[in-house]
Amino acid sequence: MDEMKRKVQMLLQTRSEDEARMIWKLCSQSQWNYERAKKELADGGWRDQVTPILYRPFDSRWTVFNPNVAVHRRERVMRHMLAGENLGIAVGRAGQVVGPEEWNIVFCADRITEYNLYRRGGNNLFPLYLYPSAKRDDLFAHQEPTERRANLNPKLVAALAKAHGREPTSEEIFHYVYAVLYAPAYREKYAEFLRMDFPRVPLTADAGLFAELAALGARLTSLHLLKSPELDPPACRFEGRGDSSIAKGRKTGLRFESGEQRVYINATQYFAPVPEAVWTYRVGGYQVCEKWLKDRQDRRLELGDIQTYCRIVTALDLTLGIQQEINGLYPRAESKTVVFPEFADTSQSVRPTKRSRGRGKTRR
C-alpha cells in the first residue's frame, strides 16, 4: 500500500510529462492526460481509493481505483467487487490453451482483478453478487433494486430447487461450479471445448452429490483466498541464515531441489518441504510457486511475505488432494443432470449475467 502511495506522490512532484515518462511506462496521451491527472490528484482524495487487487493467482497487490491512476477500470463490473462483500470466478478467454497442457484458466477472487491475471492474457470476472448503483438520481432509479442480488439466472435456481427439493444458496452454487472447474476429469473430457469457448458446467440433479461437491468447492475457495483455517499452521517452513533476499543465478539463486523438496531463494535460505507436484502446479498458465518468487527477485522478503508463501505452498498441497476427491465424485455429476428448457441443446449451460475482462493497467 505504501509503495502505491509513494508512486502517486512521486507523480505529483514531477515537473513535466517527459519527466514522468522517464520514470514510468505511461499510456498514450489519448488515454491519459498528465496535466489533468496532476490537477485532479492534488486534492488527495485518491487516498480513499487505495484498494487491494488480485494481480496474479495467489498474489494480491495494491492499486488506486481512480481514473487518473488506473485508466481502464471496468467499473461496470469491478464496482460490484468494491461495493461490499463478494466473490467472483475469474475465467480466461477461450482459445488460450495450446499443446498438451491442461486447461487451468480459472481462479476465485474477493476483490478487483488485474487484466493480465493469467499468463495467456485477459481474464473475465464473474461476480456472484450485483450491488445497486450508488448513483440513483436518474429517471429509472426507482426501478432498480436497493439491495444486492445474486448474479444467477432465476430459472436456473428454480430448476435446482425443484430437482433438489430445496433452493440452494448462491454460495453453494458458486462453490459447486468452482469444484467442477477444478475436476481433472472435467478438464480432460472437455479439453477441446475449453479451447473454443467458456466452460459450461453440468448441474447434477442429485441433491446429496451437489452438496458434497459444493462443500469441496467451498474448501478450495477458502484455500485459494488464503483464508482457510486449514492453513494454520502452514505445512511449509522457511529455514537457513541470510538476508532473506531472492537472488538470481542457477547455483546460488532461486531454484528448486526436488530431492530435498526445497525451494532456495539464495545460497543458504529455503522453503521446505515443497513437494514437486506443488512446485510445478499451474494456475492460468503460471507456475505459481516459481512465479510468486520471481516477481520478487532482488528484493528482501519481509515476515509477511514469508508467511504468505508458506500458506501458498500449503494451499496448493491441499488443493491437489481436494481435486482428487472431486474427481472421484465428478462422473456421477453427469449421470443425471438438471435440464433447462431454454437450453434445449445442452443441460450444461451456466452463464452468469455480468462479466468483464478485469481491470486496466495501473500507472506505475
VEXKOLTOR-414768 format. One record per residue: x, y, z of N, C-alpha, C in turn. Coordinates in steps of 0.2 Angstrom, whole numbers, padded with zeros to 4 digits, always signed. Layout:
VEXKOLTOR-414768
XYZXYZXYZ...
//
This chain:
VEXKOLTOR-414768
+0004-0006+0000+0000+0000+0000+0004+0006+0000+0009+0006+0004+0014+0012+0005+0017+0013-0002+0019+0008-0005+0023+0009-0012+0018+0012-0017+0012+0010-0017+0007+0013-0022+0006+0021-0020+0006+0022-0014+0005+0029-0012+0011+0033-0014+0017+0031-0013+0023+0034-0015+0023+0036-0022+0021+0031-0026+0021+0032-0034+0017+0038-0036+0011+0038-0032+0006+0044-0034+0010+0051-0032+0013+0050-0026+0016+0056-0023+0022+0058-0028+0025+0053-0030+0031+0055-0035+0028+0058-0041+0023+0056-0044+0020+0059-0050+0018+0066-0049+0015+0067-0043+0013+0074-0041+0019+0079-0041+0025+0076-0039+0031+0080-0038+0035+0081-0045+0033+0077-0050+0036+0078-0057+0034+0085-0059+0039+0088-0063+0038+0095-0066+0036+0095-0073+0036+0089-0077+0034+0089-0084+0032+0082-0085+0028+0081-0091+0026+0074-0093+0032+0070-0095+0037+0073-0098+0043+0070-0101+0046+0067-0095+0047+0071-0089+0050+0068-0083+0046+0062-0080+0039+0062-0080+0035+0057-0078+0036+0051-0082+0037+0052-0089+0038+0046-0093+0045+0043-0093+0049+0047-0090+0056+0044-0089+0056+0039-0083+0051+0040-0079+0051+0036-0073+0046+0030-0074+0040+0031-0077+0036+0026-0078+0034+0025-0086+0031+0019-0087+0029+0017-0094+0022+0019-0094+0020+0025-0096+0013+0028-0096+0009+0026-0103+0003+0026-0102-0002+0026-0108-0001+0032-0113-0004+0031-0119-0003+0036-0123-0007+0042-0121-0006+0048-0124-0009+0054-0122-0017+0054-0123-0019+0050-0128-0026+0050-0129-0030+0046-0123-0026+0042-0120-0029+0038-0114-0029+0041-0108-0024+0045-0107-0022+0048-0100-0019+0055-0101-0021+0060-0097-0018+0066-0098-0014+0069-0092-0008+0070-0093-0003+0072-0087-0006+0078-0083-0008+0083-0087-0010+0089-0083-0016+0088-0079-0021+0085-0082-0027+0083-0079-0026+0079-0073-0022+0074-0074-0020+0069-0068-0017+0073-0062-0012+0077-0063-0009+0081-0058-0014+0086-0054-0019+0089-0058-0024+0093-0055-0029+0090-0051-0031+0084-0054-0037+0080-0050-0034+0076-0044-0028+0074-0045-0025+0070-0039-0022+0075-0033-0022+0081-0035-0019+0086-0030-0023+0086-0024-0029+0085-0024-0033+0086-0018-0033+0081-0013-0029+0075-0015-0028+0070-0010-0034+0065-0009-0039+0066-0013-0045+0061-0012-0043+0054-0015-0038+0053-0019-0036+0047-0021-0034+0042-0015-0032+0045-0010-0030+0041-0004-0036+0036-0002-0042+0038-0002-0048+0034+0000-0049+0029-0005-0046+0029-0011-0047+0024-0017-0042+0019-0017-0037+0019-0012-0032+0014-0012-0035+0007-0010-0035+0002-0014-0038-0004-0013-0034-0010-0015-0035-0016-0012-0031-0022-0014-0034-0025-0021-0029-0028-0025-0031-0030-0031-0028-0037-0032-0031-0042-0035-0028-0048-0037-0024-0047-0043-0018-0047-0042-0013-0046-0048-0011-0052-0052-0010-0057-0048-0009-0064-0051-0012-0069-0046-0013-0075-0048-0016-0080-0044-0011-0081-0037-0015-0080-0032-0012-0080-0025-0007-0074-0024-0008-0069-0028-0003-0063-0027-0007-0057-0027-0009-0054-0021-0013-0048-0021-0008-0042-0020-0009-0036-0023-0005-0030-0023-0010-0025-0021-0008-0018-0022-0012-0013-0020-0013-0008-0027-0018-0005-0028-0019+0000-0033-0023+0006-0031-0024+0011-0035-0028+0017-0033-0033+0016-0039-0039+0015-0036-0045+0014-0041-0048+0021-0043-0044+0025-0047-0045+0032-0049-0043+0032-0056-0047+0036-0060-0046+0036-0067-0040+0039-0069-0037+0043-0065-0030+0046-0066-0024+0041-0065-0026+0036-0062-0021+0031-0060-0022+0024-0064-0028+0022-0064-0030+0016-0067-0035+0018-0073-0032+0018-0079-0037+0021-0084-0043+0016-0086-0041+0010-0087-0046+0005-0089-0049+0001-0083-0054+0004-0079-0055+0001-0073-0061-0004-0073-0065-0004-0079-0070-0009-0080-0075-0008-0074-0077-0002-0073-0082+0000-0067-0088-0004-0067-0091-0006-0073-0097-0009-0074-0097-0015-0070-0092-0019-0070-0091-0025-0066-0087-0024-0059-0082-0021-0060-0077-0020-0054-0081-0017-0048-0086-0012-0049-0089-0009-0044-0092-0014-0039-0095-0019-0042-0098-0024-0038-0093-0028-0033-0087-0028-0034-0082-0031-0030-0079-0026-0025-0081-0019-0026-0079-0014-0021-0085-0012-0017-0091-0013-0019-0097-0011-0015-0098-0014-0009-0096-0020-0008-0097-0024-0002-0094-0031-0003-0096-0036+0002-0093-0042+0002-0095-0046-0004-0090-0049-0008-0092-0053-0014-0087-0058-0015-0089-0062-0020-0085-0067-0023-0085-0067-0030-0080-0069-0034-0080-0069-0041-0076-0075-0044-0078-0078-0050-0074-0083-0053-0071-0079-0059-0064-0080-0059-0061-0076-0065-0059-0082-0070-0061-0081-0076-0060-0086-0081-0057-0083-0087-0052-0087-0089-0048-0084-0095-0052-0085-0102-0050-0081-0107-0053-0081-0113-0052-0088-0116-0057-0090-0121-0056-0096-0124-0051-0096-0129-0048-0102-0131-0043-0102-0136-0036-0101-0133-0035-0101-0127-0029-0099-0124-0025-0105-0122-0027-0111-0122-0024-0117-0121-0021-0120-0127-0014-0121-0127-0011-0124-0133-0007-0130-0131-0006-0134-0135-0002-0140-0134-0005-0145-0129-0002-0149-0126-0005-0154-0121-0006-0151-0114-0005-0145-0113-0006-0143-0106-0013-0143-0104-0014-0144-0098-0021-0145-0095-0024-0138-0095-0031-0137-0096-0034-0131-0095-0034-0129-0088-0032-0123-0086-0032-0121-0079-0033-0114-0078-0037-0111-0083-0038-0104-0083-0044-0102-0079-0043-0103-0072-0049-0101-0068-0046-0101-0061-0049-0095-0057-0047-0094-0051-0053-0090-0047-0052-0089-0041-0058-0086-0037-0055-0079-0035-0059-0074-0033-0057-0068-0031-0062-0065-0026-0060-0061-0021-0064-0057-0017-0063-0050-0017-0060-0048-0023-0058-0041-0024-0057-0040-0031-0056-0034-0033-0055-0032-0041-0049-0036-0043-0049-0037-0050-0043-0041-0053-0040-0038-0058-0033-0039-0059-0029-0036-0064-0031-0039-0071-0031-0035-0076-0032-0038-0083-0028-0044-0085-0022-0043-0084-0017-0049-0085-0016-0054-0080-0021-0056-0076-0021-0060-0071-0018-0067-0073-0019-0069-0079-0016-0075-0082-0011-0074-0087-0007-0079-0088-0001-0078-0092-0003-0077-0100-0009-0080-0101-0011-0080-0108-0016-0074-0110-0016-0069-0106-0020-0063-0107-0025-0062-0102-0030-0058-0105-0035-0055-0100-0040-0061-0097-0042-0059-0091-0047-0063-0088-0054-0060-0088-0059-0064-0088-0066-0062-0087-0069-0063-0080-0071-0058-0077-0073-0059-0070-0080-0059-0069-0083-0065-0066-0090-0066-0065-0091-0065-0057-0094-0059-0055-0096-0058-0048-0102-0062-0046-0102-0065-0040-0108-0068-0038-0113-0064-0036-0112-0058-0033-0117-0053-0031-0116-0047-0035-0122-0044-0037-0123-0037-0040-0125-0032-0035-0122-0027-0034-0124-0021-0029-0128-0016-0033-0132-0012-0030-0136-0007-0033-0131-0001-0034-0132+0003-0039-0128+0009-0041-0128+0014-0035-0123+0017-0034-0123+0022-0029-0126+0029-0032-0126+0029-0038-0129+0035-0042-0137+0033-0043-0141+0036-0040-0148+0034-0040-0153+0040-0042-0150+0045-0046-0154+0051-0047-0156+0051-0055-0156+0045-0058-0158+0045-0065-0166+0043-0065-0169+0044-0071-0176+0043-0072-0179+0036-0070-0175+0031-0071-0177+0024-0069-0174+0021-0063-0171+0026-0059-0168+0023-0052-0173+0020-0048-0179+0022-0048-0184+0019-0043-0185+0011-0045-0184+0010-0051-0185+0003-0054-0179-0002-0052-0174+0001-0050-0168-0003-0048-0168-0006-0041-0166-0012-0040-0166-0015-0033-0162-0011-0028-0163-0011-0022-0160-0007-0017-0155-0011-0013-0155-0018-0014-0151-0022-0010-0147-0026-0016-0141-0029-0013-0138-0034-0018-0142-0040-0020-0140-0042-0026-0144-0048-0028-0139-0053-0032-0141-0059-0032-0137-0064-0034-0136-0063-0042-0130-0064-0045-0129-0064-0052-0130-0071-0055-0136-0073-0054-0138-0080-0056-0145-0080-0060-0145-0084-0065-0152-0084-0068-0157-0087-0064-0162-0083-0062-0168-0086-0058-0171-0093-0060-0171-0094-0067-0174-0100-0069-0169-0106-0067-0163-0105-0067-0158-0110-0065-0159-0111-0058-0159-0106-0054-0160-0108-0047-0167-0111-0045-0172-0109-0049-0178-0113-0048-0178-0120-0050-0175-0121-0056-0174-0128-0058-0170-0133-0053-0165-0130-0050-0161-0133-0045-0165-0135-0039-0169-0130-0037-0174-0130-0031-0179-0136-0032-0181-0136-0038-0186-0141-0040-0183-0148-0040-0177-0149-0042-0174-0155-0043-0171-0158-0036-0169-0153-0032-0166-0155-0025-0171-0155-0019-0177-0152-0021-0182-0151-0015-0180-0146-0010-0176-0141-0012-0174-0135-0008-0170-0131-0013-0170-0124-0011-0167-0119-0015-0160-0119-0013-0155-0120-0017-0148-0119-0014-0146-0112-0013-0141-0111-0009-0139-0104-0008-0135-0102-0014-0134-0095-0015-0130-0093-0020-0123-0095-0019-0120-0095-0013-0114-0098-0012-0113-0105-0013-0118-0109-0012-0117-0116-0014-0117-0117-0021-0120-0113-0025-0120-0114-0032-0113-0112-0035-0111-0106-0032-0104-0104-0034-0099-0109-0032-0099-0112-0026-0094-0117-0024-0095-0124-0028-0101-0126-0030-0102-0131-0034-0098-0130-0041-0100-0125-0044-0096-0123-0050-0089-0123-0050-0086-0120-0045-0079-0120-0044-0076-0127-0043-0079-0131-0039-0077-0138-0039-0077-0141-0045-0082-0141-0049-0082-0144-0056-0076-0142-0060-0075-0135-0060-0070-0132-0064-0063-0134-0062-0062-0137-0056-0056-0140-0054-0056-0147-0054-0060-0150-0057-0060-0158-0058-0056-0160-0064-0050-0163-0063-0046-0165-0068-0050-0169-0074-0055-0173-0071-0059-0177-0076-0063-0172-0081-0066-0167-0078-0069-0162-0082-0065-0159-0087-0059-0157-0085-0054-0153-0089-0052-0157-0095-0051-0164-0093-0048-0168-0098-0054-0170-0103-0060-0171-0101-0065-0173-0105-0067-0168-0110-0067-0162-0108-0069-0156-0112-0064-0152-0114-0058-0155-0115-0052-0151-0116-0053-0147-0123-0055-0150-0128-0056-0147-0135-0061-0141-0134-0067-0143-0131-0072-0137-0130-0069-0131-0126-0065-0133-0121-0062-0127-0117-0057-0123-0121-0055-0126-0127-0051-0122-0131-0055-0117-0135-0061-0118-0136-0065-0114-0140-0070-0109-0137-0072-0110-0131-0077-0107-0128-0076-0106-0120-0081-0103-0117-0081-0103-0110-0083-0109-0107-0081-0111-0101-0083-0118-0099-0091-0118-0097-0094-0124-0098-0101-0125-0096-0101-0131-0091-0105-0130-0086-0105-0134-0080-0111-0139-0080-0110-0145-0080-0116-0150-0078-0118-0149-0071-0125-0148-0070-0128-0147-0064-0131-0153-0062-0129-0157-0057-0132-0163-0055-0139-0162-0052-0143-0167-0053-0150-0167-0050-0150-0171-0044-0144-0174-0042-0143-0177-0035-0141-0172-0030-0146-0171-0026-0145-0166-0020-0139-0167-0016-0138-0174-0014-0133-0176-0010-0126-0175-0013-0126-0176-0019-0119-0175-0023-0118-0168-0024-0123-0164-0025-0122-0157-0026-0119-0154-0020-0122-0156-0014-0119-0154-0008-0112-0156-0006-0110-0162-0008-0103-0164-0007-0099-0160-0011-0100-0159-0018-0096-0155-0022-0096-0148-0020-0101-0145-0018-0101-0138-0016-0097-0138-0009-0097-0143-0005-0093-0142+0001-0085-0142-0001-0083-0146-0006-0076-0147-0008-0075-0140-0012-0079-0137-0015-0078-0131-0019-0077-0125-0014-0081-0126-0008-0080-0121-0003-0073-0121+0000-0071-0127+0001-0064-0128+0004-0059-0125-0001-0060-0127-0007-0055-0124-0012-0055-0116-0012-0061-0113-0012-0062-0106-0012-0058-0103-0006-0059-0106+0000-0056-0103+0006-0048-0104+0005-0046-0109+0003-0039-0110+0002-0036-0105-0003-0039-0104-0009-0037-0100-0014-0037-0093-0012-0041-0091-0007-0042-0084-0005-0037-0083+0001-0033-0089+0003-0029-0089+0009-0032-0087+0015-0038-0089+0016-0042-0088+0022-0044-0094+0026-0042-0100+0023-0044-0106+0026-0041-0108+0033-0044-0110+0038-0041-0112+0044-0036-0118+0043-0037-0121+0038-0033-0127+0036-0025-0125+0035-0024-0118+0034-0018-0116+0033-0014-0114+0039-0017-0115+0045-0014-0113+0051-0013-0119+0056-0007-0121+0057-0001-0118+0055+0001-0121+0048+0004-0117+0044+0006-0120+0037+0011-0126+0037+0011-0130+0032+0015-0136+0032+0022-0135+0030+0023-0129+0027+0030-0127+0025+0033-0122+0030+0040-0122+0030+0044-0118+0034+0049-0114+0030+0051-0109+0033+0057-0105+0030+0063-0106+0034+0069-0108+0031+0074-0110+0035+0081-0107+0032+0086-0107+0037+0093-0105+0034+0094-0098+0037+0101-0096+0037+0103-0090+0039+0104-0085+0032+0103-0079+0033+0104-0075+0027+0100-0068+0028+0100-0064+0022+0096-0058+0022+0089-0059+0020+0087-0065+0018+0080-0066+0015+0079-0063+0008+0084-0061+0005+0084-0058-0002+0083-0064-0007+0079-0063-0012+0079-0068-0018+0084-0066-0023+0089-0071-0024+0095-0070-0028+0093-0073-0035+0097-0071-0040+0097-0074-0046+0103-0078-0047+0103-0083-0052+0108-0087-0054+0106-0094-0052+0108-0099-0056+0106-0106-0056+0109-0110-0050+0115-0108-0048+0118-0111-0042+0116-0108-0035+0116-0102-0035+0115-0099-0029+0109-0094-0028+0105-0094-0033+0099-0090-0033+0093-0094-0033+0087-0092-0035+0081-0095-0034+0081-0102-0038+0079-0107-0035+0080-0114-0038+0076-0119-0034+0074-0125-0037+0070-0130-0034+0075-0136-0033+0076-0139-0028+0079-0145-0027+0074-0151-0025+0073-0155-0030+0067-0160-0029+0069-0165-0024+0075-0167-0024+0077-0172-0019+0076-0170-0012+0078-0164-0011+0077-0161-0004+0070-0158-0003+0066-0157-0008+0060-0154-0008+0060-0147-0005+0065-0143-0007+0067-0137-0005+0067-0132-0011+0064-0126-0009+0064-0120-0014+0069-0115-0011+0075-0115-0014+0080-0110-0012+0079-0103-0015+0080-0098-0011+0079-0091-0013+0086-0088-0014+0091-0091-0011+0098-0089-0011+0102-0094-0009+0109-0093-0008+0113-0099-0007+0112-0103+0000+0109-0099+0004+0108-0103+0011+0101-0103+0014+0096-0100+0011+0089-0100+0014+0084-0103+0009+0079-0106+0012+0075-0110+0008+0068-0111+0011+0063-0113+0007+0057-0115+0010+0056-0123+0009+0054-0126+0014+0053-0133+0014+0048-0136+0019+0045-0141+0018+0045-0146+0012+0040-0143+0007+0043-0143+0000+0039-0141-0005+0039-0147-0010+0033-0151-0010+0033-0157-0015+0034-0155-0022+0037-0159-0026+0037-0157-0033+0031-0155-0037+0026-0159-0035+0019-0158-0038+0016-0151-0036+0018-0148-0030+0016-0142-0028+0021-0137-0032+0027-0138-0032+0032-0133-0036+0029-0132-0043+0027-0137-0046+0025-0137-0054+0018-0135-0055+0014-0134-0050+0007-0133-0050+0006-0126-0054+0001-0126-0059+0000-0121-0063-0007-0118-0062-0008-0112-0062-0015-0108-0062-0014-0103-0068-0019-0103-0073-0019-0098-0078-0012-0098-0082-0009-0104-0082-0003-0104-0086+0004-0102-0082+0003-0100-0076+0008-0098-0072+0010-0104-0067+0016-0105-0066+0019-0110-0061+0019-0106-0055+0014-0107-0051+0013-0102-0045+0019-0101-0040+0021-0106-0038+0027-0106-0033+0033-0102-0036+0034-0103-0042+0040-0100-0045+0039-0093-0047+0033-0092-0050+0031-0085-0052+0031-0080-0046+0028-0082-0040+0027-0078-0035+0034-0075-0032+0039-0080-0032+0045-0078-0030+0049-0074-0035+0048-0076-0042+0052-0072-0047+0050-0065-0047+0043-0064-0046+0041-0057-0046+0044-0053-0040+0048-0056-0036+0051-0053-0030+0058-0053-0030+0061-0055-0036+0069-0056-0036+0072-0049-0035+0078-0050-0032+0082-0044-0030+0078-0040-0024+0074-0043-0021+0070-0040-0015+0071-0044-0009+0071-0041-0003+0071-0044+0003+0064-0046+0005+0063-0053+0007+0056-0055+0009+0055-0053+0016+0050-0049+0018+0048-0047+0024+0044-0053+0028+0043-0053+0034+0040-0058+0038+0033-0060+0035+0029-0055+0033+0023-0056+0030+0023-0060+0023+0028-0058+0019+0030-0062+0013+0031-0069+0014+0035-0070+0019+0037-0077+0021+0031-0081+0023+0027-0078+0027+0021-0082+0030+0016-0083+0024+0016-0078+0019+0011-0079+0014+0013-0085+0009+0020-0085+0008+0022-0090+0003+0021-0097+0007+0023-0098+0013+0022-0104+0017+0014-0106+0016+0010-0102+0016+0002-0103+0016+0001-0105+0009+0004-0102+0004+0003-0104-0003+0005-0111-0005+0010-0113-0002+0013-0120-0003+0008-0124+0000+0006-0123+0006+0001-0127+0010-0006-0127+0006-0008-0122+0003-0014-0122+0000-0014-0126-0007-0009-0126-0010-0008-0129-0016-0008-0137-0015-0004-0139-0009-0004-0146-0007-0011-0148-0006-0014-0145-0002-0021-0147+0000-0026-0147-0007-0025-0142-0011-0029-0142-0017-0028-0148-0021-0022-0151-0022-0021-0157-0026-0025-0163-0023-0025-0163-0016-0029-0168-0013-0036-0167-0014-0039-0161-0013-0046-0160-0015-0048-0161-0022-0044-0160-0026-0045-0161-0033-0046-0168-0035-0042-0173-0031-0043-0180-0032-0050-0182-0029-0052-0179-0023-0059-0180-0020-0064-0178-0025-0063-0172-0028-0068-0170-0033-0069-0175-0039-0063-0177-0041-0063-0182-0047-0066-0188-0045-0066-0191-0039-0070-0197-0038-0077-0196-0038-0080-0190-0037-0087-0188-0037-0089-0186-0044-0085-0183-0048-0087-0179-0054-0091-0184-0059-0089-0190-0060-0093-0194-0065-0100-0195-0064-0102-0195-0057-0109-0195-0055-0113-0189-0057-0109-0183-0057-0112-0177-0058-0115-0177-0065-0113-0181-0070-0115-0181-0077-0120-0186-0078-0121-0191-0073-0126-0196-0075-0133-0194-0075-0135-0189-0071-0142-0186-0071-0141-0179-0069-0142-0175-0074-0142-0168-0074-0148-0164-0074-0148-0158-0071-0154-0154-0072-0155-0151-0079-0161-0152-0082-0162-0149-0089-0166-0143-0088-0163-0138-0092-0167-0132-0093-0170-0131-0100-0176-0130-0100-0180-0130-0107-0177-0125-0111-0175-0119-0109-0172-0114-0113-0165-0115-0116-0162-0121-0113-0156-0123-0116-0157-0130-0119-0161-0130-0124-0163-0137-0127-0157-0141-0130-0152-0137-0132-0146-0141-0135-0141-0144-0130-0142-0142-0124-0137-0144-0118-0140-0143-0112-0138-0147-0107-0140-0146-0100-0134-0144-0096-0129-0141-0099-0123-0139-0096-0122-0132-0097-0127-0128-0097-0126-0120-0098-0127-0117-0092-0122-0114-0089-0122-0110-0083-0119-0104-0085-0122-0098-0086-0119-0092-0088-0121-0086-0083-0116-0084-0079-0118-0078-0075-0120-0072-0079-0123-0067-0077-0126-0062-0081-0120-0057-0083-0116-0055-0078-0111-0049-0079-0104-0052-0079-0100-0050-0084-0093-0052-0084-0089-0046-0087-0083-0046-0086-0078-0041-0088-0071-0044-0088-0067-0041-0093-0060-0043-0093-0056-0039-0088-0058-0039-0082-0053-0037-0077-0052-0029-0078-0047-0027-0074-0046-0020-0073-0040-0018-0078-0040-0012-0080-0034-0010-0084-0028-0009-0081-0023-0008-0084-0016-0007-0081-0015-0001-0077-0012-0002-0072-0011+0004-0067-0004+0008-0069-0005+0014-0068+0001+0019-0069+0006+0017-0064+0012+0015-0066+0017+0013-0062+0024+0017-0063
//
